[in-house]
Amino acid sequence: MQVFVIFLVVLPISGVVSINITEPEFFEINIDRDHPEKLYKAFEDFKKKYNRKYKDESENQQRFNNFVKSYNNVDKLNAKSKAAGYDTQFGINKFSDLSTAEFHGRLSNVVPSNNTGLPMLNFDKKKPDFRAADMNKTRHKRRSTRYPDYFDLRNEKINGRYIVGPIKDQGQCACCWGFAVTALVETVYAAHSGKFKSLSDQEVCDCGTEGTPGCKGGSLTLGVQYVKKYGLSGDEDYPYDQNRANQGRRCRLRETDRIVPARAFNFAVINPRRAEEQIIQVLTEWKVPVAVYFKVGDQFKEYKEGVIIEDDCRRATQWHAGAIVGYDTVEDSRGRSHDYWIIKNSWGGDWAESGYVRVVRGRDWCSIEDQPMTGDIKDHKDNYYY
């Protein structure tokens, strides 16, 4: 196969997304000289599948440039995964015509804060005393074997209704942190009340910051603290609008009814030294998820299916959030076992594994086990430090 290289410059454009590109991107495009029509057909298929309509031929060309960059990156990532014997697969998805800057606009720029002083889970003491969360000790592997080898909250029901809600879509707003908090609280509420209710991501996004626009990013800590103090309304009463939280101070909590009452929700930080064990214990014993915040590297944008094993986030500055809802183990083509988390994402059900992603567990992949959070409404206060 003959391959040639073209150097292209991506200029500021508009159309399918609203984020403006302020800096050009330079990248290599490798095209099979014998069969270039495959690439053009792939782009046409992409536009049809995701109903892309660009304003003019100039934008079409720039979107094609972005698409080819993704196309090449998918090939490289799949080749690397196959050579390593992993089951991870990458593919074209709804982000494939976005520039790096546009994709990063869907991620959070907020660096996690130090959780010292927040309530921390402790399963070892019957009567807790106050202790500030210590984040600087050596991490421990899971020691207990009393938990099942596999668990998935998506299979759990209360009164015939699943306690993990449908996948939602944050759109172009970087409110992943709010969706992760809401995913946690929805299941906590279902486990407590016996009924599932879709709760308002928009309220957390509007109100759960310190006055900054929620669409610019946010904090799991501020999100759970907000729900603890003010409670949370339902989606029907406070619906999601991906453009609303691009401005700060849009909170309208006093205009809505509380589904989760104020002061009813409790939260705690998972001990990072025992993250794997405690996350598994929360999932299997409490039947609630764990909200997590993690860095995003190149693999995550192109992810299609399988378990992400490699950590490519050491230099990453963008963050994302989701909710761990289960765990399991997979064996790769070389017979090696890889433990993994099942994460509920907020990019719609047409992304990856029906809106979910699986990543390796117990290795602090992309800092995912540094500051997990969970919560409850029932009588588990003895498991917290206050």
MOHUPE-V928648 format. One record per residue. N is the residue number from 0. PSI is psi in radians with two decimals (NA if undefined). NEAR is the number of other ideal C-beta (glycine too) atoms within 10 Angstrom. Layout:
BEGIN
n | psi | near
N | PSI | NEAR
N | PSI | NEAR
END
This chain:
BEGIN
n | psi | near
0 | 2.29 | 7
1 | 2.38 | 8
2 | 2.40 | 10
3 | 2.86 | 10
4 | 2.34 | 8
5 | 2.38 | 11
6 | 2.15 | 8
7 | 2.71 | 18
8 | 2.23 | 10
9 | 2.12 | 20
10 | 2.88 | 13
11 | 2.33 | 12
12 | 2.98 | 23
13 | 3.00 | 13
14 | -1.69 | 16
15 | -0.41 | 18
16 | 2.90 | 19
17 | -0.11 | 12
18 | 2.32 | 16
19 | 2.48 | 11
20 | 2.18 | 20
21 | -0.26 | 7
22 | 2.41 | 9
23 | 2.72 | 11
24 | 2.43 | 15
25 | 2.30 | 8
26 | 2.82 | 17
27 | 2.45 | 11
28 | 2.07 | 18
29 | 2.13 | 16
30 | 2.34 | 18
31 | 1.92 | 13
32 | -0.54 | 10
33 | -0.45 | 10
34 | 1.04 | 11
35 | -0.36 | 11
36 | -0.39 | 9
37 | -0.71 | 12
38 | -0.76 | 18
39 | -0.66 | 12
40 | -0.69 | 11
41 | -0.67 | 15
42 | -0.72 | 20
43 | -0.69 | 12
44 | -0.69 | 11
45 | -0.83 | 20
46 | -0.67 | 18
47 | -0.77 | 9
48 | -0.72 | 12
49 | 0.25 | 15
50 | 0.82 | 8
51 | 2.27 | 18
52 | 1.92 | 9
53 | 2.70 | 18
54 | -0.52 | 11
55 | 3.14 | 9
56 | -0.54 | 8
57 | -0.79 | 12
58 | -0.67 | 18
59 | -0.74 | 18
60 | -0.73 | 14
61 | -0.67 | 22
62 | -0.65 | 24
63 | -0.72 | 21
64 | -0.79 | 20
65 | -0.71 | 23
66 | -0.76 | 21
67 | -0.62 | 23
68 | -0.79 | 21
69 | -0.73 | 21
70 | -0.81 | 22
71 | -0.71 | 16
72 | -0.67 | 17
73 | -0.78 | 20
74 | -0.75 | 13
75 | -0.77 | 13
76 | -0.71 | 22
77 | -0.70 | 16
78 | -0.73 | 11
79 | -0.74 | 14
80 | -0.76 | 20
81 | -0.73 | 13
82 | -0.55 | 8
83 | -0.20 | 14
84 | 0.21 | 12
85 | 2.84 | 21
86 | 0.05 | 16
87 | 2.31 | 25
88 | 2.50 | 16
89 | 2.72 | 26
90 | 2.98 | 15
91 | 2.36 | 19
92 | -2.95 | 19
93 | -0.14 | 17
94 | 0.04 | 18
95 | -0.25 | 23
96 | 0.18 | 27
97 | 2.59 | 23
98 | 2.93 | 23
99 | -0.74 | 17
100 | -0.72 | 15
101 | -0.75 | 19
102 | -0.73 | 19
103 | -0.43 | 17
104 | -0.27 | 21
105 | -0.01 | 25
106 | 2.86 | 20
107 | 2.44 | 23
108 | -0.01 | 13
109 | 2.11 | 19
110 | 2.38 | 11
111 | 2.43 | 18
112 | 2.85 | 12
113 | 2.22 | 10
114 | 0.26 | 21
115 | 2.28 | 12
116 | -0.26 | 12
117 | 2.73 | 19
118 | 2.34 | 23
119 | 2.43 | 24
120 | 2.48 | 25
121 | 1.93 | 18
122 | 0.03 | 14
123 | -0.43 | 9
124 | 2.41 | 11
125 | -0.62 | 7
126 | 1.81 | 5
127 | 2.70 | 17
128 | 2.94 | 8
129 | 2.36 | 10
130 | 2.29 | 13
131 | 2.56 | 11
132 | 2.19 | 19
133 | 2.00 | 12
134 | 0.14 | 15
135 | 0.28 | 7
136 | 2.98 | 10
137 | 2.39 | 5
138 | 2.43 | 15
139 | 2.50 | 13
140 | 2.83 | 10
141 | 2.24 | 17
142 | -0.50 | 8
143 | 2.58 | 10
144 | 0.25 | 6
145 | -0.08 | 8
146 | 2.66 | 15
147 | 2.69 | 10
148 | -0.39 | 9
149 | 2.44 | 10
150 | 2.47 | 17
151 | 1.95 | 13
152 | -0.37 | 22
153 | -0.28 | 15
154 | -0.13 | 11
155 | 2.42 | 18
156 | 2.67 | 12
157 | 2.18 | 16
158 | 0.66 | 10
159 | 0.04 | 6
160 | 2.33 | 12
161 | 2.46 | 15
162 | -0.16 | 24
163 | 2.14 | 23
164 | 3.01 | 19
165 | 2.75 | 10
166 | 2.36 | 19
167 | 3.04 | 21
168 | 2.04 | 18
169 | -0.15 | 23
170 | -2.42 | 17
171 | -0.06 | 16
172 | 2.33 | 27
173 | 0.91 | 28
174 | 0.58 | 34
175 | -0.66 | 26
176 | -0.69 | 31
177 | -0.71 | 33
178 | -0.65 | 27
179 | -0.74 | 31
180 | -0.79 | 34
181 | -0.69 | 30
182 | -0.69 | 27
183 | -0.89 | 30
184 | -0.61 | 31
185 | -0.81 | 26
186 | -0.65 | 26
187 | -0.78 | 27
188 | -0.72 | 23
189 | -0.75 | 23
190 | -0.54 | 19
191 | -0.76 | 16
192 | -0.32 | 14
193 | 0.14 | 11
194 | 2.55 | 12
195 | 2.44 | 20
196 | 2.23 | 18
197 | 2.15 | 15
198 | 2.91 | 27
199 | 1.86 | 25
200 | -0.60 | 29
201 | -0.66 | 26
202 | -0.78 | 28
203 | -0.73 | 31
204 | -0.69 | 32
205 | -0.68 | 25
206 | -0.33 | 24
207 | 0.45 | 29
208 | -3.14 | 26
209 | 0.78 | 8
210 | -0.15 | 7
211 | 2.71 | 15
212 | 2.21 | 20
213 | -0.43 | 30
214 | -0.11 | 26
215 | -0.06 | 17
216 | 2.90 | 22
217 | -2.93 | 31
218 | 2.33 | 24
219 | -0.66 | 27
220 | -0.88 | 21
221 | -0.60 | 21
222 | -0.85 | 29
223 | -0.57 | 27
224 | -0.66 | 16
225 | -0.85 | 23
226 | -0.69 | 27
227 | -0.73 | 19
228 | -0.73 | 11
229 | -0.17 | 21
230 | -2.81 | 21
231 | 2.48 | 30
232 | 3.10 | 23
233 | 2.81 | 17
234 | -0.68 | 19
235 | -0.61 | 12
236 | -0.50 | 16
237 | 1.29 | 25
238 | 2.82 | 12
239 | 2.41 | 22
240 | 1.95 | 14
241 | -0.26 | 17
242 | -0.28 | 11
243 | -0.79 | 18
244 | 0.36 | 28
245 | -0.18 | 16
246 | 2.53 | 12
247 | 2.91 | 15
248 | 0.81 | 10
249 | 0.19 | 15
250 | 2.32 | 21
251 | 0.68 | 14
252 | -0.57 | 18
253 | -0.13 | 6
254 | -0.02 | 9
255 | 2.75 | 16
256 | 2.58 | 10
257 | 2.13 | 14
258 | -0.92 | 22
259 | 2.04 | 24
260 | 2.72 | 11
261 | 2.47 | 13
262 | 0.14 | 10
263 | -0.49 | 18
264 | 2.29 | 25
265 | 2.62 | 20
266 | 2.84 | 24
267 | 2.68 | 26
268 | 2.35 | 24
269 | 2.38 | 27
270 | 2.01 | 23
271 | -0.38 | 22
272 | -0.39 | 15
273 | 0.61 | 22
274 | -0.86 | 25
275 | -0.84 | 22
276 | -0.77 | 19
277 | -0.64 | 25
278 | -0.78 | 26
279 | -0.71 | 24
280 | -0.73 | 20
281 | -0.79 | 24
282 | -0.84 | 25
283 | -0.57 | 15
284 | -0.75 | 13
285 | -0.36 | 18
286 | 0.77 | 17
287 | 2.73 | 28
288 | 3.14 | 31
289 | 2.13 | 27
290 | 2.37 | 27
291 | 2.69 | 28
292 | 2.31 | 26
293 | 2.77 | 25
294 | 2.75 | 23
295 | 2.14 | 21
296 | -2.91 | 17
297 | -0.60 | 16
298 | -0.67 | 21
299 | -0.67 | 24
300 | -0.65 | 21
301 | 0.03 | 22
302 | 2.44 | 23
303 | -0.94 | 17
304 | 3.00 | 15
305 | -2.97 | 20
306 | 2.19 | 22
307 | 2.06 | 24
308 | -0.78 | 22
309 | 2.47 | 17
310 | 1.90 | 19
311 | 0.53 | 16
312 | 0.18 | 20
313 | -0.62 | 9
314 | 0.04 | 7
315 | 2.51 | 18
316 | -0.08 | 11
317 | 2.51 | 19
318 | 2.74 | 24
319 | 2.86 | 27
320 | 2.69 | 32
321 | -3.01 | 27
322 | 2.12 | 28
323 | 2.18 | 28
324 | -0.03 | 25
325 | -3.12 | 23
326 | 2.81 | 23
327 | -2.98 | 17
328 | 2.47 | 12
329 | 2.62 | 17
330 | 2.28 | 10
331 | -3.11 | 17
332 | -0.23 | 10
333 | 0.14 | 8
334 | 0.18 | 7
335 | 2.46 | 12
336 | 2.45 | 8
337 | 2.01 | 22
338 | 2.53 | 17
339 | 2.78 | 21
340 | 2.61 | 28
341 | 2.12 | 25
342 | 2.25 | 27
343 | 2.14 | 26
344 | 3.11 | 27
345 | 0.75 | 26
346 | 0.40 | 22
347 | 2.78 | 15
348 | -0.14 | 14
349 | 0.13 | 13
350 | 2.34 | 19
351 | -2.33 | 24
352 | 1.27 | 15
353 | 0.66 | 12
354 | -0.07 | 18
355 | 2.78 | 18
356 | 2.55 | 23
357 | 2.30 | 24
358 | 2.68 | 25
359 | 2.47 | 21
360 | 2.79 | 24
361 | 0.05 | 19
362 | 0.15 | 16
363 | 0.82 | 16
364 | 2.15 | 21
365 | 0.60 | 26
366 | 0.35 | 18
367 | -0.44 | 27
368 | 0.24 | 25
369 | -0.74 | 18
370 | 0.91 | 24
371 | 2.70 | 27
372 | 2.56 | 26
373 | -3.11 | 28
374 | 3.08 | 25
375 | 2.81 | 21
376 | -0.28 | 17
377 | -2.81 | 11
378 | 1.19 | 7
379 | 0.42 | 17
380 | -0.47 | 12
381 | -0.20 | 11
382 | 0.09 | 24
383 | 2.64 | 18
384 | 2.37 | 19
385 | NA | 11
END
